[in-house]
Amino acid sequence: MVKDGRLVGIVTDRDLRMALIRPNLTVGDVMSSSPVTVIEDAPVEEAARIICNRKFNALPVVSKTGELVGIITVTDILDNLINLLGFHEEPLRVEVKISEGVNLYDVIKVLQGNTEKVVSFSLSRERGDTFYFWVIGCDFDKLDRKLQEKKLDVAVNYPEGLTKLAQ
């Protein structure tokens, strides 16, 4: 509820569940007064921490003067995270077996130079010479040429059914 531009209360799903047992109530009767809020210029991480710690689904956003300017939801935060991580496109997993004496850093540099983004990588549990890279927008033909040019002795297994340019 907003009064004179200021947030004075909010009705949560918990408030609505409690109201079901008492008929003929108004919004003012069931709302939580003095709701938890976040300032509009706070980092998204702060809103995420509040939502997570308090088990909220949404959080009112207020200006420095206390006026309601919006509501941030769990979905808003997840959308932000997906964009931040570059998961707006599905990453492809590439398996890279690195021969002895080849520097992992050199392989990573070549991968970074031939993809839009290296999202993540990990070492295989079964084989200490094999790494998995999750990439977005990789030109695999160009990657192969660059690995050969740099004389990096690696074996790359690409995802099945891959065309020359995977995006």
PyMOL commands that set and color helices and strands:
alter all, ss='L'
color gray80, all
select helices_A, chain A and resi 13-19+27-30+44-54+74-85+104-113+140-149
alter helices_A, ss='H'
color red, helices_A
select strands_A, chain A and resi 2-3+6-7+9-10+32-33+38-39+58-62+68-73+92-98+115-123+130-139+154-157+165-166
alter strands_A, ss='S'
color yellow, strands_A
deselect
rebuild
show_as cartoon
